């Protein structure tokens, strides 16, 4: 069977591959993430978390970043918290978003 993925998921998968190369010493946990028409991934590492996907209103990449558990990433499918929206950043392309995410996670200590 041939299975097609949405453009948003393909872009998010591309970002995961790029992040693996940028942060080879980190160990994180990757979960699927959906915020309405934003479909991507929720990545948790060393007490920090990001969600990233193609923005619902444009071709930009949206990244939500915060402390793991400190930002309402789990409830974003239906009612995003105000904290989540305050931590939103938009990027024109995947490399810029990946650089932001890598720099964000680089602040945390190296995983063991």
Secondary structure, DSSP 8 states (H G I E B T S, - for coil): ------HHHHHHHHHHHHHHHHTTT---EEEEEEETTEEEEEEEETTEEEEEEE-TTSSSEEEEEEETTTS--GGGGTS--HHHHHTEEEESSHHHHHHHHHHHHHTS----
